[in-house]
Amino acid sequence: MANLIRSQTNLEEVETSPFAHKYLLKKPRMLSRSTTNSSLNLQTLSHVTSPAPQSGTVHARHPSLIGGDEIDNPAIEKRRFELFIDLIWVGIISNLAEHFSDQAFGPDSSLSIGEAMFEFIILFLIAWRIWKDLQEFMTKYHTNDLVERLFVVWIIILAMLYGNNAPFLLDTHAPSNVPIIVFLVILASFIVIEAAYSVYLPSLRRELLLRVAFSIAILGLWIPATFVITFPTRAGLVYAAISVEFLAAAFLDTPMAEQLLKKDHSENFDPDHWVERIQDFFIIILGEGVMSLIKGSPLGRGITARAGSGVQVLMTFYVLCGFYFSGDQSRRYVHAVRRTWWRKLLWLSFHSVMSGSTLILGVSTIPLIQNPSTNTISVKDPGQSPDESDDQLILVLYSTKWAVSVALSITLACQTGIALLSRSLDHKGCLKISNRYVRLLPRMLVIVIVLCLPIDRHLTASTFMGIIIALLLLCLNWEWFASLERGGGIFEP
């Protein structure tokens, strides 16, 4: 019976588990060009079609791995684990979004919408920095042993603590120092692990010393922030500290830093995986926006006007997703991160700004969904009853419209900038509209119109969102048509 069952197994399809290991503790090694070869992509390493084994034996090794006899495959295993890491940031982003909603539009908030946005920017930048440092660490090293796994688990534990305590960092009544302490512990942890790695990797030592020097200097901003209680001063110190952290990290990617450190970043940089991970983070942001349409049932019971407004917001995120992944619609191009260091830095900066603005956009649409038929005419106008609750609602909706307009405009501008940073290699005349600036021009017109919409207070929330989604869909369909091949058309013959 057993032989009968085995005889039905297709031995032409042989797989090697990506979780196979030879050693628990390994010498740290950095990613090299050979380990980022396009032939060793995820699909190739996880599933290989191979000739049928001879004499009834199965493959003892993975046929596509370098060296033949190696069974360790850190790239695949890390990709699987990165999905779990992203789940942690789904929770962190959700908590930050909910806190911003309470601070910006909550009835008991002591902050204006501008102050709430400033607080959100600070909390979001810290969360983004932790995520970015962790994903770059996992991409940089090709070790994946017990030490590296325990370190990554340690970082996500600290990240969970930060996400839970972040709303209390700038509390106007009793601010908490826990988020600052946790963030500094995370930065110190990266320095410690790389110090240990530098014993086996001498090329890390110069960069490590420079990072330690930067960190000690920036402590001059972090430490005073722990003693200050008042909101504007504490927020200003934290914002200055995290901004300098970003500037220091950006400096390490410049040609000046490479000459100073005597190293070549391209030797341990996997651009394809790096770009994919940054894109994954934006998907988390879009997911939070879509989830807000369902969590807590903001559309109400049944198919109502709220449901219609929810559809408009959902389509807005759909269009933003289409804009992002379509880029400038070029058929062949060189990605921005493969061109120059400053384009790579701009590409990353656009993503951090775009992610924050998209998250604000998702949070700000909820009050509009819940009040689809309300305009923002002042109660002092003729024909309006002087009701205090109505006055508060109108003020919230007016602020919400401006938040939606500004956040959406920033997102569109960043997506356009990201698209233009790449270099198009399409030949003139291969598309309906060959000039990519002409293809993307309608986005700029949409930005101008969207920024002007809140000026008209007579627009109800549903009309406001309806105009926005109409403009976005027209723009998206224009780009689809303009990027068709020259000989193509609407209908296939």
Stockholm file with secondary structure:
# STOCKHOLM 1.0

chainA/1-493         MANLIRSQTNLEEVETSPFAHKYLLKKPRMLSRSTTNSSLNLQTLSHVTSPAPQSGTVHARHPSLIGGDEIDNPAIEKRRFELFIDLIWVGIISNLAEHFSDQAFGPDSSLSIGEAMFEFIILFLIAWRIWKDLQEFMTKYHTNDLVERLFVVWIIILAMLYGNNAPFLLDTHAPSNVPIIVFLVILASFIVIEAAYSVYLPSLRRELLLRVAFSIAILGLWIPATFVITFPTRAGLVYAAISVEFLAAAFLDTPMAEQLLKKDHSENFDPDHWVERIQDFFIIILGEGVMSLIKGSPLGRGITARAGSGVQVLMTFYVLCGFYFSGDQSRRYVHAVRRTWWRKLLWLSFHSVMSGSTLILGVSTIPLIQNPSTNTISVKDPGQSPDESDDQLILVLYSTKWAVSVALSITLACQTGIALLSRSLDHKGCLKISNRYVRLLPRMLVIVIVLCLPIDRHLTASTFMGIIIALLLLCLNWEWFASLERGGGIFEP
#=GR chainA/1-493 SS CHHHHHHTSCTTEECCCTTCCSCSSCCCCBCCGGGGCGGGCHHHHHCEECCCCGGGCCCSSCTTSTTSSCCCCHHHHHHHHHHHHHHHHHHHHHHHHHHHHHHHHCTTCCSCHHHHHHHHHHHHHHHHHHHHHHHHHHHHBCCCCHHHHHHHHHHHHHHHHHHHHGGGTTCSSSCCSHHHHHHHHHHHHHHHHHHHHTTTCGGGHHHHHHHHHHHHHHHHHHHHHHHCCSHHHHHHHHHHHHHHHHHHHHHTTSHHHHHHHTCCGGGGCCHHHHHHHHHHHHHHHHHHHHHTTTTTCTTCSSSCHHHHHHHHHHHHHHHHHHHHHHTTCCSSEECGGGTCHHHHHHHHHHHHHHHHHHHHHHHHHHHHHHCTTCCCCCTTSTTCCCCHHHHHHHHHHHHHHHHHHHHHHHHHHHHHHHHHHSEECCCTTSBSSCCHHHHHHHHHHHHHHHHHGGGCTTCCHHHHHHHHHHHHHHHHHHHHHHTSBTTCCSSCC
#=GC SS_cons         CHHHHHHTSCTTEECCCTTCCSCSSCCCCBCCGGGGCGGGCHHHHHCEECCCCGGGCCCSSCTTSTTSSCCCCHHHHHHHHHHHHHHHHHHHHHHHHHHHHHHHHCTTCCSCHHHHHHHHHHHHHHHHHHHHHHHHHHHHBCCCCHHHHHHHHHHHHHHHHHHHHGGGTTCSSSCCSHHHHHHHHHHHHHHHHHHHHTTTCGGGHHHHHHHHHHHHHHHHHHHHHHHCCSHHHHHHHHHHHHHHHHHHHHHTTSHHHHHHHTCCGGGGCCHHHHHHHHHHHHHHHHHHHHHTTTTTCTTCSSSCHHHHHHHHHHHHHHHHHHHHHHTTCCSSEECGGGTCHHHHHHHHHHHHHHHHHHHHHHHHHHHHHHCTTCCCCCTTSTTCCCCHHHHHHHHHHHHHHHHHHHHHHHHHHHHHHHHHHSEECCCTTSBSSCCHHHHHHHHHHHHHHHHHGGGCTTCCHHHHHHHHHHHHHHHHHHHHHHTSBTTCCSSCC
//
